[in-house]
Amino acid sequence: MSTCHQIILCTCPDQDTAEKIAHLLVTGQLAACVNILPGLLSVYIWQGQVESAQEHLLLIKSRKDRYQALEAMIRDNHPYEIPEIIAVPVEAGLPEYLNWIDSCLSPN
């Protein structure tokens, strides 16, 4: 099976930011679906200090050929100086679901 599909992970500081980015990605046909998982506690190092923050995690379903435009959309609309944007390849999936993802995305 092809690995052209991706799940992109992105954390957001609050529900409003998460929903704004999710809507922009879906209406811009850069993602077929975005799940918003609230209540995430992130513990991380920032500027030499251990920090923690409540965040919302976006699980973004897309394709590798849409990644650059998707990343640009997130960066342009995200309040963090360095937002988490990590793409993970989909190694396998229900063919009908993967076809549905394709049908929702704009051509390059």
C-alpha positions in Angstrom: 0.0 0.0 0.0 1.2 3.5 -0.8 2.6 5.8 1.9 1.3 9.0 0.3 -1.2 9.6 3.1 -0.1 11.2 6.3 -1.4 12.0 9.8 0.0 15.4 10.9 0.2 16.2 14.6 -0.1 19.8 15.8 -0.7 21.1 19.3 -2.7 24.3 20.0 -2.9 26.4 23.1 -6.8 26.5 23.2 -10.0 25.3 21.6 -10.5 28.5 19.6 -7.1 28.2 17.9 -7.6 24.5 17.3 -11.0 25.0 15.7 -9.8 27.9 13.6 -6.8 25.9 12.2 -9.0 22.8 11.7 -11.6 24.8 9.7 -8.9 26.5 7.6 -7.3 23.2 6.7 -10.6 21.5 5.8 -12.2 24.4 3.9 -8.9 25.0 2.1 -8.9 21.3 1.1 -5.5 20.7 2.7 -7.0 18.1 5.1 -9.9 15.7 4.8 -10.6 15.6 8.5 -9.1 17.1 11.7 -9.7 15.6 15.1 -9.4 17.9 18.1 -8.3 16.2 21.3 -8.7 18.5 24.3 -7.2 18.1 27.7 -3.7 17.3 26.7 -0.9 18.0 29.2 2.4 18.7 27.5 5.7 18.7 29.4 8.6 20.1 27.4 11.8 22.1 27.5 11.6 25.7 26.3 14.5 28.1 26.5 16.3 25.9 29.0 13.4 25.5 31.4 11.0 22.6 31.9 7.5 23.9 31.1 4.1 22.3 31.1 0.9 23.5 29.4 -2.7 22.4 28.8 -3.1 22.0 25.0 -5.3 20.6 22.3 -3.9 18.1 19.8 -4.9 18.2 16.2 -4.9 14.9 14.3 -4.9 16.0 10.7 -5.6 13.5 7.8 -3.9 14.5 4.6 -1.4 13.5 1.9 2.3 14.0 1.5 1.8 16.2 -1.6 -0.3 18.7 0.4 2.2 18.9 3.4 4.0 22.1 2.4 0.8 24.1 1.9 -0.6 22.6 5.1 2.5 23.5 7.1 2.4 27.1 5.7 -1.3 27.4 6.6 -0.6 26.3 10.2 2.4 28.5 10.6 0.5 31.6 9.3 -2.3 31.0 11.8 -0.6 29.6 14.9 0.3 31.7 17.9 3.3 29.7 18.9 6.8 30.9 17.8 7.6 27.3 16.9 4.4 25.2 16.5 4.6 21.4 16.7 4.0 20.2 13.1 5.0 16.5 12.7 3.9 14.3 9.8 3.7 10.6 10.2 3.2 8.3 7.2 0.2 6.1 7.0 1.6 2.6 6.2 -1.8 1.0 5.7 -5.5 1.9 6.0 -8.9 1.0 4.8 -8.8 1.6 1.0 -12.2 3.3 1.0 -11.1 5.7 3.8 -7.9 6.6 2.0 -9.8 7.2 -1.2 -12.2 9.4 0.7 -9.2 11.4 2.0 -8.1 11.8 -1.7 -11.5 13.0 -2.8 -11.6 15.8 -0.2 -8.2 17.3 -1.0 -7.5 19.9 -3.6 -5.0 19.1 -6.4 -1.5 20.5 -6.0 
